Amino acid sequence: MDGEGAGSSRLSDPGSLHRASHKMKAEGLIRSHSEVAVGQVHPRDVSTAKGRRTLRSSKRQLRGLADEVLGDETS
């Protein structure tokens, strides 16, 4: 992602994924949990019910936009 526009983020920017993760946690879209494997603790982020609903809604909106812009090309 280029990130030239206002409010955009650059995935190549060190820490941008970390910031995005914190924002999604604050919005209740994901939650942290730890797993132990081979004696090591691994932090994991998992989606919440709200996060899954938000994702489904966003996908519908994006599909609608793509259909509007591209017409039959998206089918």
N, CA, C and O atoms as a Tripos MOL2 file, in Angstrom:
@<TRIPOS>MOLECULE
protein
  300   299    75     0     0
PROTEIN
NO_CHARGES

@<TRIPOS>ATOM
      1 N           0.8450   -1.1710    0.0000 N.3       1 MET1
      2 CA          0.0000    0.0000    0.0000 C.3       1 MET1
      3 C           0.8840    1.2260    0.0000 C.2       1 MET1
      4 O           1.8890    1.2850    0.7080 O.2       1 MET1
      5 N           0.5040    2.1940   -0.7940 N.am      2 ASP2
      6 CA          1.3350    3.3720   -0.9290 C.3       2 ASP2
      7 C           1.1700    4.3240    0.2410 C.2       2 ASP2
      8 O           2.1550    4.8580    0.7520 O.2       2 ASP2
      9 N          -0.0740    4.5440    0.6740 N.am      3 GLY3
     10 CA         -0.2900    5.3770    1.8400 C.3       3 GLY3
     11 C          -0.1190    6.8580    1.6030 C.2       3 GLY3
     12 O           0.2500    7.5870    2.5240 O.2       3 GLY3
     13 N          -0.3790    7.3300    0.3830 N.am      4 GLU4
     14 CA         -0.2090    8.7410    0.0840 C.3       4 GLU4
     15 C          -1.3610    9.5870    0.6160 C.2       4 GLU4
     16 O          -1.1630   10.7640    0.9170 O.2       4 GLU4
     17 N          -2.5640    9.0140    0.7380 N.am      5 GLY5
     18 CA         -3.7260    9.7860    1.1410 C.3       5 GLY5
     19 C          -3.7860   10.0200    2.6360 C.2       5 GLY5
     20 O          -3.1480    9.3120    3.4150 O.2       5 GLY5
     21 N          -4.5600   11.0220    3.0290 N.am      6 ALA6
     22 CA         -4.7320   11.3100    4.4520 C.3       6 ALA6
     23 C          -5.4560   10.1560    5.1180 C.2       6 ALA6
     24 O          -6.4290    9.6370    4.5710 O.2       6 ALA6
     25 N          -5.0010    9.7540    6.2740 N.am      7 GLY7
     26 CA         -5.6400    8.6900    7.0170 C.3       7 GLY7
     27 C          -5.2430    7.2930    6.5770 C.2       7 GLY7
     28 O          -5.6970    6.3120    7.1660 O.2       7 GLY7
     29 N          -4.4160    7.1830    5.5700 N.am      8 SER8
     30 CA         -3.9990    5.8550    5.1210 C.3       8 SER8
     31 C          -2.8060    5.4060    5.9460 C.2       8 SER8
     32 O          -2.1450    6.2120    6.6010 O.2       8 SER8
     33 N          -2.5430    4.1090    5.9030 N.am      9 SER9
     34 CA         -1.3640    3.6190    6.6090 C.3       9 SER9
     35 C          -0.5220    2.8050    5.6530 C.2       9 SER9
     36 O          -1.0290    2.2710    4.6670 O.2       9 SER9
     37 N           0.7380    2.7130    5.9370 N.am     10 ARG10
     38 CA          1.6620    1.9750    5.0870 C.3      10 ARG10
     39 C           2.0500    0.6940    5.7910 C.2      10 ARG10
     40 O           2.5800    0.7220    6.9010 O.2      10 ARG10
     41 N           1.7860   -0.4250    5.1480 N.am     11 LEU11
     42 CA          2.1450   -1.6920    5.7620 C.3      11 LEU11
     43 C           3.6530   -1.8800    5.7970 C.2      11 LEU11
     44 O           4.1620   -2.6840    6.5780 O.2      11 LEU11
     45 N           4.3750   -1.1380    4.9510 N.am     12 SER12
     46 CA          5.8330   -1.2400    4.9570 C.3      12 SER12
     47 C           6.4560   -0.4360    6.0900 C.2      12 SER12
     48 O           7.6450   -0.5780    6.3740 O.2      12 SER12
     49 N           5.6610    0.4060    6.7360 N.am     13 ASP13
     50 CA          6.1360    1.2320    7.8450 C.3      13 ASP13
     51 C           6.3130    0.3450    9.0770 C.2      13 ASP13
     52 O           5.3600   -0.3080    9.5020 O.2      13 ASP13
     53 N           7.5160    0.3100    9.6570 N.am     14 PRO14
     54 CA          7.7120   -0.5060   10.8590 C.3      14 PRO14
     55 C           6.7130   -0.1110   11.9480 C.2      14 PRO14
     56 O           6.5810    1.0650   12.2860 O.2      14 PRO14
     57 N           6.0300   -1.0850   12.4780 N.am     15 GLY15
     58 CA          5.0700   -0.8310   13.5440 C.3      15 GLY15
     59 C           3.6470   -0.5890   13.0910 C.2      15 GLY15
     60 O           2.7500   -0.5000   13.9290 O.2      15 GLY15
     61 N           3.4040   -0.4760   11.7780 N.am     16 SER16
     62 CA          2.0450   -0.1740   11.3270 C.3      16 SER16
     63 C           1.0830   -1.3230   11.6350 C.2      16 SER16
     64 O          -0.0750   -1.0870   11.9770 O.2      16 SER16
     65 N           1.5520   -2.5470   11.5170 N.am     17 LEU17
     66 CA          0.7030   -3.6890   11.8420 C.3      17 LEU17
     67 C           0.4090   -3.7080   13.3380 C.2      17 LEU17
     68 O          -0.7050   -4.0280   13.7520 O.2      17 LEU17
     69 N           1.4050   -3.3670   14.1440 N.am     18 HIS18
     70 CA          1.2370   -3.3000   15.6020 C.3      18 HIS18
     71 C           0.1890   -2.2420   15.9610 C.2      18 HIS18
     72 O          -0.6830   -2.4880   16.7940 O.2      18 HIS18
     73 N           0.2750   -1.0710   15.3340 N.am     19 ARG19
     74 CA         -0.7000    0.0000   15.5940 C.3      19 ARG19
     75 C          -2.0940   -0.4220   15.1550 C.2      19 ARG19
     76 O          -3.0690   -0.1610   15.8590 O.2      19 ARG19
     77 N          -2.1980   -1.0710   14.0020 N.am     20 ALA20
     78 CA         -3.4960   -1.5280   13.5120 C.3      20 ALA20
     79 C          -4.0970   -2.5490   14.4760 C.2      20 ALA20
     80 O          -5.2960   -2.5140   14.7520 O.2      20 ALA20
     81 N          -3.2700   -3.4540   14.9840 N.am     21 SER21
     82 CA         -3.7280   -4.4530   15.9380 C.3      21 SER21
     83 C          -4.2650   -3.7930   17.2070 C.2      21 SER21
     84 O          -5.3200   -4.1810   17.7080 O.2      21 SER21
     85 N          -3.5540   -2.8100   17.7200 N.am     22 HIS22
     86 CA         -4.0160   -2.1000   18.9250 C.3      22 HIS22
     87 C          -5.3400   -1.3940   18.6670 C.2      22 HIS22
     88 O          -6.2210   -1.3930   19.5270 O.2      22 HIS22
     89 N          -5.4850   -0.7980   17.5010 N.am     23 LYS23
     90 CA         -6.7250   -0.0940   17.1670 C.3      23 LYS23
     91 C          -7.8900   -1.0830   17.0910 C.2      23 LYS23
     92 O          -8.9740   -0.7970   17.5980 O.2      23 LYS23
     93 N          -7.6780   -2.2420   16.4630 N.am     24 MET24
     94 CA         -8.7380   -3.2420   16.3650 C.3      24 MET24
     95 C          -9.1070   -3.7920   17.7370 C.2      24 MET24
     96 O         -10.2750   -4.0890   17.9880 O.2      24 MET24
     97 N          -8.1280   -3.9310   18.6290 N.am     25 LYS25
     98 CA         -8.4190   -4.3760   20.0010 C.3      25 LYS25
     99 C          -9.2580   -3.3240   20.7190 C.2      25 LYS25
    100 O         -10.2310   -3.6600   21.3930 O.2      25 LYS25
    101 N          -8.8880   -2.0640   20.5780 N.am     26 ALA26
    102 CA         -9.6220   -0.9760   21.2360 C.3      26 ALA26
    103 C         -11.0630   -0.8940   20.7310 C.2      26 ALA26
    104 O         -11.9660   -0.5100   21.4730 O.2      26 ALA26
    105 N         -11.2710   -1.2600   19.4580 N.am     27 GLU27
    106 CA        -12.6170   -1.2230   18.8750 C.3      27 GLU27
    107 C         -13.4020   -2.5090   19.1350 C.2      27 GLU27
    108 O         -14.5610   -2.6260   18.7380 O.2      27 GLU27
    109 N         -12.7630   -3.4710   19.8030 N.am     28 GLY28
    110 CA        -13.4380   -4.7190   20.1340 C.3      28 GLY28
    111 C         -13.5650   -5.6840   18.9670 C.2      28 GLY28
    112 O         -14.4220   -6.5670   18.9860 O.2      28 GLY28
    113 N         -12.7150   -5.5280   17.9400 N.am     29 LEU29
    114 CA        -12.7860   -6.3910   16.7620 C.3      29 LEU29
    115 C         -11.9530   -7.6590   16.9260 C.2      29 LEU29
    116 O         -12.2620   -8.6920   16.3330 O.2      29 LEU29
    117 N         -10.8940   -7.5750   17.7330 N.am     30 ILE30
    118 CA        -10.0540   -8.7330   18.0250 C.3      30 ILE30
    119 C          -9.7180   -8.7220   19.5130 C.2      30 ILE30
    120 O          -9.8610   -7.7040   20.1900 O.2      30 ILE30
    121 N          -9.2690   -9.8730   20.0060 N.am     31 ARG31
    122 CA         -8.8000   -9.9470   21.3920 C.3      31 ARG31
    123 C          -7.5370  -10.7950   21.4120 C.2      31 ARG31
    124 O          -7.3210  -11.6330   20.5370 O.2      31 ARG31
    125 N          -6.7200  -10.5670   22.4060 N.am     32 SER32
    126 CA         -5.4680  -11.3090   22.5410 C.3      32 SER32
    127 C          -5.6810  -12.5410   23.3960 C.2      32 SER32
    128 O          -6.5160  -12.5660   24.3000 O.2      32 SER32
    129 N          -4.9040  -13.5550   23.0830 N.am     33 HIS33
    130 CA         -4.8860  -14.7420   23.9140 C.3      33 HIS33
    131 C          -3.5510  -15.4310   23.6760 C.2      33 HIS33
    132 O          -2.9450  -15.2720   22.6160 O.2      33 HIS33
    133 N          -3.1010  -16.1830   24.6450 N.am     34 SER34
    134 CA         -1.7890  -16.8320   24.5490 C.3      34 SER34
    135 C          -1.9450  -18.3330   24.4110 C.2      34 SER34
    136 O          -2.8350  -18.9400   25.0070 O.2      34 SER34
    137 N          -1.0620  -18.9260   23.6100 N.am     35 GLU35
    138 CA         -1.0030  -20.3720   23.4460 C.3      35 GLU35
    139 C           0.3820  -20.8360   23.8700 C.2      35 GLU35
    140 O           1.3770  -20.1510   23.6320 O.2      35 GLU35
    141 N           0.4370  -21.9940   24.4930 N.am     36 VAL36
    142 CA          1.7220  -22.5710   24.8650 C.3      36 VAL36
    143 C           1.9930  -23.7360   23.9210 C.2      36 VAL36
    144 O           1.1880  -24.6580   23.7990 O.2      36 VAL36
    145 N           3.1370  -23.6750   23.2600 N.am     37 ALA37
    146 CA          3.5490  -24.7500   22.3530 C.3      37 ALA37
    147 C           5.0340  -24.9990   22.5500 C.2      37 ALA37
    148 O           5.8380  -24.0670   22.5180 O.2      37 ALA37
    149 N           5.3890  -26.2360   22.7510 N.am     38 VAL38
    150 CA          6.7750  -26.6560   22.9450 C.3      38 VAL38
    151 C           7.4310  -25.7970   24.0360 C.2      38 VAL38
    152 O           8.5740  -25.3610   23.9000 O.2      38 VAL38
    153 N           6.6850  -25.5690   25.1100 N.am     39 GLY39
    154 CA          7.2270  -24.8490   26.2450 C.3      39 GLY39
    155 C           7.3720  -23.3460   26.0660 C.2      39 GLY39
    156 O           7.9350  -22.6810   26.9350 O.2      39 GLY39
    157 N           6.8810  -22.7970   24.9680 N.am     40 GLN40
    158 CA          6.9670  -21.3510   24.7410 C.3      40 GLN40
    159 C           5.5660  -20.7580   24.6500 C.2      40 GLN40
    160 O           4.6450  -21.3870   24.1300 O.2      40 GLN40
    161 N           5.4230  -19.5580   25.1550 N.am     41 VAL41
    162 CA          4.1440  -18.8500   25.0950 C.3      41 VAL41
    163 C           4.1280  -18.0110   23.8210 C.2      41 VAL41
    164 O           5.0460  -17.2350   23.5580 O.2      41 VAL41
    165 N           3.0690  -18.1830   23.0380 N.am     42 HIS42
    166 CA          2.9130  -17.4410   21.7850 C.3      42 HIS42
    167 C           1.6470  -16.5950   21.8660 C.2      42 HIS42
    168 O           0.5530  -17.1420   22.0000 O.2      42 HIS42
    169 N           1.7760  -15.2720   21.7880 N.am     43 PRO43
    170 CA          0.5730  -14.4360   21.7890 C.3      43 PRO43
    171 C          -0.1780  -14.5920   20.4710 C.2      43 PRO43
    172 O           0.4350  -14.6700   19.4060 O.2      43 PRO43
    173 N          -1.4920  -14.6370   20.5440 N.am     44 ARG44
    174 CA         -2.3320  -14.7650   19.3600 C.3      44 ARG44
    175 C          -3.4660  -13.7510   19.4490 C.2      44 ARG44
    176 O          -3.9790  -13.4790   20.5340 O.2      44 ARG44
    177 N          -3.8460  -13.2050   18.3290 N.am     45 ASP45
    178 CA         -5.0260  -12.3540   18.2560 C.3      45 ASP45
    179 C          -6.1060  -13.1390   17.5380 C.2      45 ASP45
    180 O          -5.8570  -13.7390   16.4920 O.2      45 ASP45
    181 N          -7.3140  -13.1340   18.1040 N.am     46 VAL46
    182 CA         -8.4390  -13.8270   17.4940 C.3      46 VAL46
    183 C          -9.5860  -12.8400   17.3160 C.2      46 VAL46
    184 O          -9.7360  -11.8970   18.0940 O.2      46 VAL46
    185 N         -10.3860  -13.0660   16.2900 N.am     47 SER47
    186 CA        -11.5050  -12.1660   16.0240 C.3      47 SER47
    187 C         -12.6140  -12.3890   17.0400 C.2      47 SER47
    188 O         -12.8140  -13.5000   17.5320 O.2      47 SER47
    189 N         -13.3210  -11.3250   17.3400 N.am     48 THR48
    190 CA        -14.4860  -11.3860   18.2140 C.3      48 THR48
    191 C         -15.7250  -11.5050   17.3250 C.2      48 THR48
    192 O         -15.6290  -11.3720   16.1050 O.2      48 THR48
    193 N         -16.8750  -11.7520   17.9270 N.am     49 ALA49
    194 CA        -18.1230  -11.7950   17.1590 C.3      49 ALA49
    195 C         -18.3330  -10.4600   16.4420 C.2      49 ALA49
    196 O         -18.7420  -10.4290   15.2810 O.2      49 ALA49
    197 N         -18.0520   -9.3680   17.1380 N.am     50 LYS50
    198 CA        -18.1770   -8.0460   16.5160 C.3      50 LYS50
    199 C         -17.2230   -7.9180   15.3310 C.2      50 LYS50
    200 O         -17.5910   -7.3640   14.2950 O.2      50 LYS50
    201 N         -16.0170   -8.4210   15.4770 N.am     51 GLY51
    202 CA        -15.0370   -8.3600   14.3920 C.3      51 GLY51
    203 C         -15.4800   -9.1490   13.1790 C.2      51 GLY51
    204 O         -15.3000   -8.7010   12.0470 O.2      51 GLY51
    205 N         -16.0630  -10.3320   13.4030 N.am     52 ARG52
    206 CA        -16.5460  -11.1510   12.2840 C.3      52 ARG52
    207 C         -17.7260  -10.4830   11.5950 C.2      52 ARG52
    208 O         -17.8220  -10.5090   10.3680 O.2      52 ARG52
    209 N         -18.6300   -9.8830   12.3740 N.am     53 ARG53
    210 CA        -19.7600   -9.1520   11.7700 C.3      53 ARG53
    211 C         -19.2640   -7.9720   10.9460 C.2      53 ARG53
    212 O         -19.7510   -7.7260    9.8430 O.2      53 ARG53
    213 N         -18.2960   -7.2470   11.4870 N.am     54 THR54
    214 CA        -17.7320   -6.0920   10.7880 C.3      54 THR54
    215 C         -17.0700   -6.5240    9.4890 C.2      54 THR54
    216 O         -17.2200   -5.8580    8.4640 O.2      54 THR54
    217 N         -16.3400   -7.6340    9.5210 N.am     55 LEU55
    218 CA        -15.6980   -8.1420    8.3140 C.3      55 LEU55
    219 C         -16.7360   -8.5140    7.2580 C.2      55 LEU55
    220 O         -16.5840   -8.1500    6.0920 O.2      55 LEU55
    221 N         -17.7860   -9.2320    7.6510 N.am     56 ARG56
    222 CA        -18.8300   -9.6150    6.6860 C.3      56 ARG56
    223 C         -19.4720   -8.3770    6.0630 C.2      56 ARG56
    224 O         -19.6930   -8.3260    4.8540 O.2      56 ARG56
    225 N         -19.7670   -7.3910    6.8910 N.am     57 SER57
    226 CA        -20.3750   -6.1570    6.4010 C.3      57 SER57
    227 C         -19.4390   -5.4280    5.4340 C.2      57 SER57
    228 O         -19.8730   -4.9490    4.3860 O.2      57 SER57
    229 N         -18.1650   -5.3470    5.7870 N.am     58 SER58
    230 CA        -17.1820   -4.6660    4.9280 C.3      58 SER58
    231 C         -17.0400   -5.3820    3.5930 C.2      58 SER58
    232 O         -16.9180   -4.7390    2.5500 O.2      58 SER58
    233 N         -17.0550   -6.7080    3.6220 N.am     59 LYS59
    234 CA        -16.9500   -7.4780    2.3800 C.3      59 LYS59
    235 C         -18.1560   -7.2210    1.4770 C.2      59 LYS59
    236 O         -18.0000   -7.0840    0.2630 O.2      59 LYS59
    237 N         -19.3710   -7.1530    2.0650 N.am     60 ARG60
    238 CA        -20.5670   -6.8500    1.2710 C.3      60 ARG60
    239 C         -20.4560   -5.4690    0.6420 C.2      60 ARG60
    240 O         -20.7870   -5.2870   -0.5290 O.2      60 ARG60
    241 N         -19.9900   -4.5000    1.4170 N.am     61 GLN61
    242 CA        -19.8490   -3.1350    0.9010 C.3      61 GLN61
    243 C         -18.8300   -3.0800   -0.2320 C.2      61 GLN61
    244 O         -19.0630   -2.4250   -1.2470 O.2      61 GLN61
    245 N         -17.7010   -3.7670   -0.0600 N.am     62 LEU62
    246 CA        -16.6800   -3.7810   -1.1090 C.3      62 LEU62
    247 C         -17.1690   -4.4790   -2.3690 C.2      62 LEU62
    248 O         -16.8890   -4.0280   -3.4790 O.2      62 LEU62
    249 N         -17.9050   -5.5850   -2.2020 N.am     63 ARG63
    250 CA        -18.4660   -6.2710   -3.3710 C.3      63 ARG63
    251 C         -19.4440   -5.3600   -4.1070 C.2      63 ARG63
    252 O         -19.4410   -5.2920   -5.3370 O.2      63 ARG63
    253 N         -20.2770   -4.6630   -3.3440 N.am     64 GLY64
    254 CA        -21.2280   -3.7320   -3.9520 C.3      64 GLY64
    255 C         -20.5200   -2.6370   -4.7180 C.2      64 GLY64
    256 O         -20.9260   -2.2880   -5.8270 O.2      64 GLY64
    257 N         -19.4690   -2.0950   -4.1400 N.am     65 LEU65
    258 CA        -18.6980   -1.0500   -4.8120 C.3      65 LEU65
    259 C         -18.0360   -1.5940   -6.0770 C.2      65 LEU65
    260 O         -18.0540   -0.9440   -7.1220 O.2      65 LEU65
    261 N         -17.4550   -2.7860   -5.9770 N.am     66 ALA66
    262 CA        -16.8120   -3.3940   -7.1430 C.3      66 ALA66
    263 C         -17.8390   -3.6420   -8.2460 C.2      66 ALA66
    264 O         -17.5560   -3.3860   -9.4170 O.2      66 ALA66
    265 N         -19.0160   -4.1310   -7.8940 N.am     67 ASP67
    266 CA        -20.0660   -4.3550   -8.8930 C.3      67 ASP67
    267 C         -20.4790   -3.0480   -9.5530 C.2      67 ASP67
    268 O         -20.7100   -2.9950  -10.7610 O.2      67 ASP67
    269 N         -20.5680   -2.0020   -8.7520 N.am     68 GLU68
    270 CA        -20.9580   -0.6910   -9.2680 C.3      68 GLU68
    271 C         -19.9140   -0.1440  -10.2390 C.2      68 GLU68
    272 O         -20.2620    0.3960  -11.2890 O.2      68 GLU68
    273 N         -18.6530   -0.2800   -9.8930 N.am     69 VAL69
    274 CA        -17.5670    0.2790  -10.7060 C.3      69 VAL69
    275 C         -17.2600   -0.5980  -11.9070 C.2      69 VAL69
    276 O         -17.0870   -0.0940  -13.0170 O.2      69 VAL69
    277 N         -17.1910   -1.9170  -11.6930 N.am     70 LEU70
    278 CA        -16.7510   -2.8120  -12.7390 C.3      70 LEU70
    279 C         -17.8770   -3.5120  -13.4940 C.2      70 LEU70
    280 O         -17.6540   -4.0920  -14.5570 O.2      70 LEU70
    281 N         -19.0710   -3.4540  -12.9470 N.am     71 GLY71
    282 CA        -20.2030   -4.1120  -13.5940 C.3      71 GLY71
    283 C         -20.0270   -5.6130  -13.6570 C.2      71 GLY71
    284 O         -19.7040   -6.2440  -12.6510 O.2      71 GLY71
    285 N         -20.2340   -6.1930  -14.8260 N.am     72 ASP72
    286 CA        -20.1720   -7.6540  -15.0130 C.3      72 ASP72
    287 C         -18.7770   -8.2250  -14.8550 C.2      72 ASP72
    288 O         -18.6360   -9.4430  -14.7450 O.2      72 ASP72
    289 N         -17.7570   -7.4170  -14.8390 N.am     73 GLU73
    290 CA        -16.3810   -7.9130  -14.7330 C.3      73 GLU73
    291 C         -16.1060   -8.6340  -13.4240 C.2      73 GLU73
    292 O         -15.1840   -9.4470  -13.3620 O.2      73 GLU73
    293 N         -16.8810   -8.3600  -12.3700 N.am     74 THR74
    294 CA        -16.6350   -8.9640  -11.0470 C.3      74 THR74
    295 C         -17.2720  -10.3240  -10.9040 C.2      74 THR74
    296 O         -16.9880  -11.0260   -9.9330 O.2      74 THR74
    297 N         -18.1150  -10.7230  -11.8210 N.am     75 SER75
    298 CA        -18.8120  -12.0210  -11.7170 C.3      75 SER75
    299 C         -18.0020  -13.1380  -12.3110 C.2      75 SER75
    300 O         -18.4410  -14.2890  -12.3060 O.2      75 SER75
@<TRIPOS>BOND
     1     1     2 1
     2     2     3 1
     3     3     4 2
     4     3     5 am
     5     5     6 1
     6     6     7 1
     7     7     8 2
     8     7     9 am
     9     9    10 1
    10    10    11 1
    11    11    12 2
    12    11    13 am
    13    13    14 1
    14    14    15 1
    15    15    16 2
    16    15    17 am
    17    17    18 1
    18    18    19 1
    19    19    20 2
    20    19    21 am
    21    21    22 1
    22    22    23 1
    23    23    24 2
    24    23    25 am
    25    25    26 1
    26    26    27 1
    27    27    28 2
    28    27    29 am
    29    29    30 1
    30    30    31 1
    31    31    32 2
    32    31    33 am
    33    33    34 1
    34    34    35 1
    35    35    36 2
    36    35    37 am
    37    37    38 1
    38    38    39 1
    39    39    40 2
    40    39    41 am
    41    41    42 1
    42    42    43 1
    43    43    44 2
    44    43    45 am
    45    45    46 1
    46    46    47 1
    47    47    48 2
    48    47    49 am
    49    49    50 1
    50    50    51 1
    51    51    52 2
    52    51    53 am
    53    53    54 1
    54    54    55 1
    55    55    56 2
    56    55    57 am
    57    57    58 1
    58    58    59 1
    59    59    60 2
    60    59    61 am
    61    61    62 1
    62    62    63 1
    63    63    64 2
    64    63    65 am
    65    65    66 1
    66    66    67 1
    67    67    68 2
    68    67    69 am
    69    69    70 1
    70    70    71 1
    71    71    72 2
    72    71    73 am
    73    73    74 1
    74    74    75 1
    75    75    76 2
    76    75    77 am
    77    77    78 1
    78    78    79 1
    79    79    80 2
    80    79    81 am
    81    81    82 1
    82    82    83 1
    83    83    84 2
    84    83    85 am
    85    85    86 1
    86    86    87 1
    87    87    88 2
    88    87    89 am
    89    89    90 1
    90    90    91 1
    91    91    92 2
    92    91    93 am
    93    93    94 1
    94    94    95 1
    95    95    96 2
    96    95    97 am
    97    97    98 1
    98    98    99 1
    99    99   100 2
   100    99   101 am
   101   101   102 1
   102   102   103 1
   103   103   104 2
   104   103   105 am
   105   105   106 1
   106   106   107 1
   107   107   108 2
   108   107   109 am
   109   109   110 1
   110   110   111 1
   111   111   112 2
   112   111   113 am
   113   113   114 1
   114   114   115 1
   115   115   116 2
   116   115   117 am
   117   117   118 1
   118   118   119 1
   119   119   120 2
   120   119   121 am
   121   121   122 1
   122   122   123 1
   123   123   124 2
   124   123   125 am
   125   125   126 1
   126   126   127 1
   127   127   128 2
   128   127   129 am
   129   129   130 1
   130   130   131 1
   131   131   132 2
   132   131   133 am
   133   133   134 1
   134   134   135 1
   135   135   136 2
   136   135   137 am
   137   137   138 1
   138   138   139 1
   139   139   140 2
   140   139   141 am
   141   141   142 1
   142   142   143 1
   143   143   144 2
   144   143   145 am
   145   145   146 1
   146   146   147 1
   147   147   148 2
   148   147   149 am
   149   149   150 1
   150   150   151 1
   151   151   152 2
   152   151   153 am
   153   153   154 1
   154   154   155 1
   155   155   156 2
   156   155   157 am
   157   157   158 1
   158   158   159 1
   159   159   160 2
   160   159   161 am
   161   161   162 1
   162   162   163 1
   163   163   164 2
   164   163   165 am
   165   165   166 1
   166   166   167 1
   167   167   168 2
   168   167   169 am
   169   169   170 1
   170   170   171 1
   171   171   172 2
   172   171   173 am
   173   173   174 1
   174   174   175 1
   175   175   176 2
   176   175   177 am
   177   177   178 1
   178   178   179 1
   179   179   180 2
   180   179   181 am
   181   181   182 1
   182   182   183 1
   183   183   184 2
   184   183   185 am
   185   185   186 1
   186   186   187 1
   187   187   188 2
   188   187   189 am
   189   189   190 1
   190   190   191 1
   191   191   192 2
   192   191   193 am
   193   193   194 1
   194   194   195 1
   195   195   196 2
   196   195   197 am
   197   197   198 1
   198   198   199 1
   199   199   200 2
   200   199   201 am
   201   201   202 1
   202   202   203 1
   203   203   204 2
   204   203   205 am
   205   205   206 1
   206   206   207 1
   207   207   208 2
   208   207   209 am
   209   209   210 1
   210   210   211 1
   211   211   212 2
   212   211   213 am
   213   213   214 1
   214   214   215 1
   215   215   216 2
   216   215   217 am
   217   217   218 1
   218   218   219 1
   219   219   220 2
   220   219   221 am
   221   221   222 1
   222   222   223 1
   223   223   224 2
   224   223   225 am
   225   225   226 1
   226   226   227 1
   227   227   228 2
   228   227   229 am
   229   229   230 1
   230   230   231 1
   231   231   232 2
   232   231   233 am
   233   233   234 1
   234   234   235 1
   235   235   236 2
   236   235   237 am
   237   237   238 1
   238   238   239 1
   239   239   240 2
   240   239   241 am
   241   241   242 1
   242   242   243 1
   243   243   244 2
   244   243   245 am
   245   245   246 1
   246   246   247 1
   247   247   248 2
   248   247   249 am
   249   249   250 1
   250   250   251 1
   251   251   252 2
   252   251   253 am
   253   253   254 1
   254   254   255 1
   255   255   256 2
   256   255   257 am
   257   257   258 1
   258   258   259 1
   259   259   260 2
   260   259   261 am
   261   261   262 1
   262   262   263 1
   263   263   264 2
   264   263   265 am
   265   265   266 1
   266   266   267 1
   267   267   268 2
   268   267   269 am
   269   269   270 1
   270   270   271 1
   271   271   272 2
   272   271   273 am
   273   273   274 1
   274   274   275 1
   275   275   276 2
   276   275   277 am
   277   277   278 1
   278   278   279 1
   279   279   280 2
   280   279   281 am
   281   281   282 1
   282   282   283 1
   283   283   284 2
   284   283   285 am
   285   285   286 1
   286   286   287 1
   287   287   288 2
   288   287   289 am
   289   289   290 1
   290   290   291 1
   291   291   292 2
   292   291   293 am
   293   293   294 1
   294   294   295 1
   295   295   296 2
   296   295   297 am
   297   297   298 1
   298   298   299 1
   299   299   300 2
@<TRIPOS>SUBSTRUCTURE
     1 MET1         2 RESIDUE 1 A MET
     2 ASP2         6 RESIDUE 1 A ASP
     3 GLY3        10 RESIDUE 1 A GLY
     4 GLU4        14 RESIDUE 1 A GLU
     5 GLY5        18 RESIDUE 1 A GLY
     6 ALA6        22 RESIDUE 1 A ALA
     7 GLY7        26 RESIDUE 1 A GLY
     8 SER8        30 RESIDUE 1 A SER
     9 SER9        34 RESIDUE 1 A SER
    10 ARG10       38 RESIDUE 1 A ARG
    11 LEU11       42 RESIDUE 1 A LEU
    12 SER12       46 RESIDUE 1 A SER
    13 ASP13       50 RESIDUE 1 A ASP
    14 PRO14       54 RESIDUE 1 A PRO
    15 GLY15       58 RESIDUE 1 A GLY
    16 SER16       62 RESIDUE 1 A SER
    17 LEU17       66 RESIDUE 1 A LEU
    18 HIS18       70 RESIDUE 1 A HIS
    19 ARG19       74 RESIDUE 1 A ARG
    20 ALA20       78 RESIDUE 1 A ALA
    21 SER21       82 RESIDUE 1 A SER
    22 HIS22       86 RESIDUE 1 A HIS
    23 LYS23       90 RESIDUE 1 A LYS
    24 MET24       94 RESIDUE 1 A MET
    25 LYS25       98 RESIDUE 1 A LYS
    26 ALA26      102 RESIDUE 1 A ALA
    27 GLU27      106 RESIDUE 1 A GLU
    28 GLY28      110 RESIDUE 1 A GLY
    29 LEU29      114 RESIDUE 1 A LEU
    30 ILE30      118 RESIDUE 1 A ILE
    31 ARG31      122 RESIDUE 1 A ARG
    32 SER32      126 RESIDUE 1 A SER
    33 HIS33      130 RESIDUE 1 A HIS
    34 SER34      134 RESIDUE 1 A SER
    35 GLU35      138 RESIDUE 1 A GLU
    36 VAL36      142 RESIDUE 1 A VAL
    37 ALA37      146 RESIDUE 1 A ALA
    38 VAL38      150 RESIDUE 1 A VAL
    39 GLY39      154 RESIDUE 1 A GLY
    40 GLN40      158 RESIDUE 1 A GLN
    41 VAL41      162 RESIDUE 1 A VAL
    42 HIS42      166 RESIDUE 1 A HIS
    43 PRO43      170 RESIDUE 1 A PRO
    44 ARG44      174 RESIDUE 1 A ARG
    45 ASP45      178 RESIDUE 1 A ASP
    46 VAL46      182 RESIDUE 1 A VAL
    47 SER47      186 RESIDUE 1 A SER
    48 THR48      190 RESIDUE 1 A THR
    49 ALA49      194 RESIDUE 1 A ALA
    50 LYS50      198 RESIDUE 1 A LYS
    51 GLY51      202 RESIDUE 1 A GLY
    52 ARG52      206 RESIDUE 1 A ARG
    53 ARG53      210 RESIDUE 1 A ARG
    54 THR54      214 RESIDUE 1 A THR
    55 LEU55      218 RESIDUE 1 A LEU
    56 ARG56      222 RESIDUE 1 A ARG
    57 SER57      226 RESIDUE 1 A SER
    58 SER58      230 RESIDUE 1 A SER
    59 LYS59      234 RESIDUE 1 A LYS
    60 ARG60      238 RESIDUE 1 A ARG
    61 GLN61      242 RESIDUE 1 A GLN
    62 LEU62      246 RESIDUE 1 A LEU
    63 ARG63      250 RESIDUE 1 A ARG
    64 GLY64      254 RESIDUE 1 A GLY
    65 LEU65      258 RESIDUE 1 A LEU
    66 ALA66      262 RESIDUE 1 A ALA
    67 ASP67      266 RESIDUE 1 A ASP
    68 GLU68      270 RESIDUE 1 A GLU
    69 VAL69      274 RESIDUE 1 A VAL
    70 LEU70      278 RESIDUE 1 A LEU
    71 GLY71      282 RESIDUE 1 A GLY
    72 ASP72      286 RESIDUE 1 A ASP
    73 GLU73      290 RESIDUE 1 A GLU
    74 THR74      294 RESIDUE 1 A THR
    75 SER75      298 RESIDUE 1 A SER
